[in-house]
Amino acid sequence: MIIEIFVGVCLAVIFFVLQHRTSKKVGEMTKTIAQLTKQKSTREQEKKEFECQRIIENLQGIQYVEQSLKTFLTQYKVGDITNENLRLIFGMAIDAPAKRSVYNMNDAIGQLQSRLNDNSLRNDFLDYLRAFYVLPERILKDDMPKQEHQRQYLLNFIDEQTGKIQEFINRFNKEMDSS
């Protein structure tokens, strides 16, 4: 009987020690998983902020180009040959930066994908990019702006795009601030 009690106590001590070691290892593993999850979350947030900042910088560049174009169109005289040549030069000058910015922003929005909190932001932004992409083509068209209403149309288009740019800058800043 004493031997049975002794064996029972030994088994209880062994099980207690094993359970203690196991719970200690489980605790350490849980702590490690929590740290890895936090690191991943931090990296994801940093990536999101980087891509949002990349988009904002491109939008600010586009905003500058559009303001320059608006200034040019405000002074543009319909039918003046000198202005016609300047229009073509200006259109070609903004064509490459516009396409490069659209490419960079398409890439950045693709990198963001599911990281965005604002579910409509991606689609709204892609719609904006499609509209902006055609701006240089509208300027380079031979028949644009040969009449005053076409010049006014471009000025209104630029005003509308400028408002959208500011809206997207605000929305992407909000995305960077949210965790």
C-alpha positions as CSV (number, residue, x, y, z in Angstrom):
1,M,0.0,0.0,0.0
2,I,2.8,2.4,0.8
3,I,4.5,1.6,-2.4
4,E,1.3,2.3,-4.3
5,I,0.9,5.7,-2.6
6,F,4.6,6.4,-3.3
7,V,4.2,5.5,-7.0
8,G,1.0,7.6,-7.1
9,V,2.8,10.6,-5.6
10,C,5.8,10.2,-8.0
11,L,3.4,10.0,-10.9
12,A,1.6,13.1,-9.7
13,V,4.9,15.0,-9.3
14,I,6.0,13.9,-12.8
15,F,2.7,14.9,-14.4
16,F,2.8,18.3,-12.5
17,V,6.4,19.0,-13.7
18,L,5.5,18.0,-17.3
19,Q,2.3,20.1,-17.2
20,H,4.3,23.1,-15.8
21,R,7.0,22.8,-18.5
22,T,4.4,22.4,-21.2
23,S,2.4,25.4,-20.0
24,K,5.6,27.4,-19.9
25,K,6.5,26.4,-23.5
26,V,2.9,27.2,-24.6
27,G,3.2,30.6,-23.0
28,E,6.5,31.3,-24.7
29,M,5.1,30.2,-28.0
30,T,2.0,32.3,-27.5
31,K,4.2,35.3,-26.7
32,T,6.3,34.6,-29.9
33,I,3.2,34.4,-32.0
34,A,1.9,37.6,-30.6
35,Q,5.2,39.4,-31.3
36,L,5.3,38.0,-34.9
37,T,1.7,39.1,-35.4
38,K,2.5,42.6,-34.2
39,Q,5.6,42.8,-36.4
40,K,3.6,41.7,-39.4
41,S,0.9,44.3,-38.6
42,T,3.5,47.0,-38.3
43,R,5.1,46.0,-41.6
44,E,1.7,46.0,-43.3
45,Q,0.9,49.5,-41.9
46,E,4.3,50.8,-43.0
47,K,3.7,49.3,-46.5
48,K,0.3,50.9,-46.6
49,E,1.7,54.3,-45.5
50,F,4.5,54.0,-48.1
51,E,2.1,53.3,-51.0
52,C,-0.4,56.0,-49.9
53,Q,2.5,58.5,-49.7
54,R,3.6,57.4,-53.1
55,I,0.1,58.1,-54.5
56,I,-0.1,61.4,-52.7
57,E,3.2,62.6,-54.2
58,N,2.1,61.6,-57.7
59,L,-1.2,63.4,-57.2
60,Q,0.6,66.5,-56.0
61,G,2.8,66.4,-59.2
62,I,-0.3,66.0,-61.3
63,Q,-1.9,68.9,-59.4
64,Y,1.0,71.1,-60.3
65,V,0.9,70.0,-64.0
66,E,-2.8,70.7,-64.1
67,Q,-2.4,74.1,-62.6
68,S,0.3,75.0,-65.1
69,L,-2.1,73.8,-67.9
70,K,-4.9,75.9,-66.5
71,T,-2.6,78.9,-66.5
72,F,-1.6,78.2,-70.1
73,L,-5.2,77.7,-71.2
74,T,-6.4,80.9,-69.4
75,Q,-3.9,82.9,-71.5
76,Y,-4.5,80.8,-74.6
77,K,-6.0,82.6,-77.6
78,V,-8.1,80.4,-79.8
79,G,-6.9,80.5,-83.4
80,D,-3.4,82.0,-82.7
81,I,-0.8,80.0,-84.5
82,T,1.8,80.6,-81.9
83,N,-0.5,79.3,-79.2
84,E,-1.3,76.3,-81.4
85,N,2.4,75.3,-81.4
86,L,2.7,76.0,-77.7
87,R,-0.4,73.8,-77.1
88,L,1.2,70.9,-78.9
89,I,4.5,71.4,-77.0
90,F,2.7,71.6,-73.7
91,G,0.6,68.6,-74.5
92,M,3.6,66.5,-75.3
93,A,5.4,67.8,-72.2
94,I,2.7,66.6,-69.9
95,D,2.0,63.3,-71.8
96,A,5.0,61.3,-70.5
97,P,4.8,62.5,-66.9
98,A,1.0,61.9,-66.9
99,K,1.5,58.3,-68.1
100,R,4.3,57.7,-65.7
101,S,2.3,59.0,-62.8
102,V,-0.7,56.9,-63.8
103,Y,1.6,53.8,-64.0
104,N,3.1,54.5,-60.6
105,M,-0.3,55.1,-59.0
106,N,-1.8,52.0,-60.6
107,D,1.1,50.0,-59.2
108,A,0.7,51.6,-55.8
109,I,-3.1,51.0,-55.6
110,G,-2.5,47.4,-56.7
111,Q,0.0,47.0,-53.8
112,L,-2.6,48.3,-51.4
113,Q,-5.5,46.2,-52.5
114,S,-7.1,44.7,-49.3
115,R,-5.2,47.0,-47.0
116,L,-7.5,49.9,-47.6
117,N,-10.2,50.6,-45.0
118,D,-12.3,52.7,-47.4
119,N,-13.7,50.0,-49.7
120,S,-14.8,52.4,-52.4
121,L,-11.4,54.3,-52.5
122,R,-9.7,51.8,-54.9
123,N,-12.5,51.8,-57.5
124,D,-13.1,55.6,-57.3
125,F,-9.4,56.2,-57.7
126,L,-9.1,53.9,-60.7
127,D,-12.0,55.8,-62.3
128,Y,-10.1,59.0,-61.7
129,L,-6.9,57.6,-63.2
130,R,-8.8,56.6,-66.4
131,A,-10.2,60.2,-66.7
132,F,-6.8,61.8,-66.1
133,Y,-5.0,59.5,-68.5
134,V,-6.9,61.0,-71.4
135,L,-6.2,64.7,-70.5
136,P,-2.9,64.9,-72.6
137,E,-4.7,63.2,-75.5
138,R,-7.5,65.9,-75.3
139,I,-4.9,68.6,-75.4
140,L,-2.9,67.0,-78.3
141,K,-6.0,66.4,-80.5
142,D,-5.7,68.6,-83.5
143,D,-9.2,70.0,-83.0
144,M,-8.8,70.9,-79.4
145,P,-9.2,73.7,-78.5
146,K,-9.8,75.5,-81.7
147,Q,-13.0,77.0,-80.4
148,E,-13.7,79.0,-77.2
149,H,-16.2,76.4,-75.9
150,Q,-13.5,73.7,-76.2
151,R,-11.0,75.8,-74.3
152,Q,-13.7,76.4,-71.6
153,Y,-14.4,72.7,-71.5
154,L,-10.8,71.9,-70.8
155,L,-10.7,74.6,-68.1
156,N,-13.8,73.1,-66.4
157,F,-12.3,69.6,-66.8
158,I,-9.1,70.7,-65.0
159,D,-11.1,72.4,-62.2
160,E,-13.1,69.2,-61.7
161,Q,-9.9,67.1,-61.7
162,T,-8.2,69.5,-59.2
163,G,-11.1,69.0,-56.8
164,K,-10.9,65.2,-57.2
165,I,-7.1,65.3,-56.6
166,Q,-7.7,67.2,-53.3
167,E,-10.4,64.7,-52.4
168,F,-8.1,61.7,-53.0
169,I,-5.2,63.3,-51.2
170,N,-7.5,63.7,-48.2
171,R,-8.8,60.2,-48.5
172,F,-5.3,58.7,-48.8
173,N,-4.1,60.8,-45.8
174,K,-7.0,59.4,-43.8
175,E,-6.0,55.9,-44.8
176,M,-2.5,56.5,-43.6
177,D,-3.8,57.8,-40.3
178,S,-6.1,54.8,-39.7
179,S,-4.7,51.6,-38.4
